[in-house]
């Protein structure tokens, strides 16, 4: 494959705009074009980066890979179409809206030997802290991820929209899917759940997750309890309190990986396709997050 990767962008909303900036700035990427059902919005973003605004079929023909940053409810179908067309995929979270679709994406990518990376960018924060190489699982994990209400993202439940980050961080730390999942969720202002609670079990490790998008103040933190102490992370303030024996990076907020997690994720995807490096969040990781979120929303 050439030294430059031709990447198309599917979506032209707020977060897709951030992806467009990263694609334009990456030295190994040729930004192939933008697709969006809203022609005015898609054309505006395309013009900003001097690339064409295209139909999906046209973009898939022109691209080696695509970034899927359209509404969450569209991720699964678009990913399957892109993979069937031979495109590698960086798919924003969630990977899909059902575990069945997520499993189909993972299977199709494997059968066609294509790269899929899922946009759980918080993993970059854990990597910068040093939490992914401790060799010891926590005894307990607690996490809260709350945000003020916004219409954006309400095509998916808060479990798929916000809690999914913490579900994936648990996958990263524990290295597997949970043995048991229980949860509940409910609507307040949206047709999808605005509040949710999940309880996961990994062997003897118990995880409690809470998420809401109908609070006044943003609150995003996680506490991991180990035999030797606790690690408390404030994702908003990018601060760390560590009373364990582990030598963790308390100044992780100064790390480029944590400061620009989207840029780091984009670079990881490019290197995975062009150089054969491992992706930071695999399709299987994404499938696990979808399956857990699905169980929680069903009240299972």
Secondary structure, 3 states (H helix, E strand, C coil): CCCCEEEEEECCCHHHHHHHHHHHHCCCEEEEEEECCCHHHHHHHHHHCCCCECCHHHHHHHCCEEEECCCHHHHHHHHHHHHHCCCEEEEECCCCCCHHHHHHHHHHHHHCCCCEEEECCCHHHHHHHCHHHCCCCCCEEEEEEECCCCCCCCCCCHHHHHHHHHHHHHHHHHCCCCCEEEEEEECCCCCCCCEEEEEEEECCEEEEEEEECCCCCCEEEEEEEECCEEEEEECCCCEEEECCCCCCCCCHHHCHHHHCHHHHHHHHHHHHHHHCCCCCCCHHHHHHHHHHHHHHHHCC
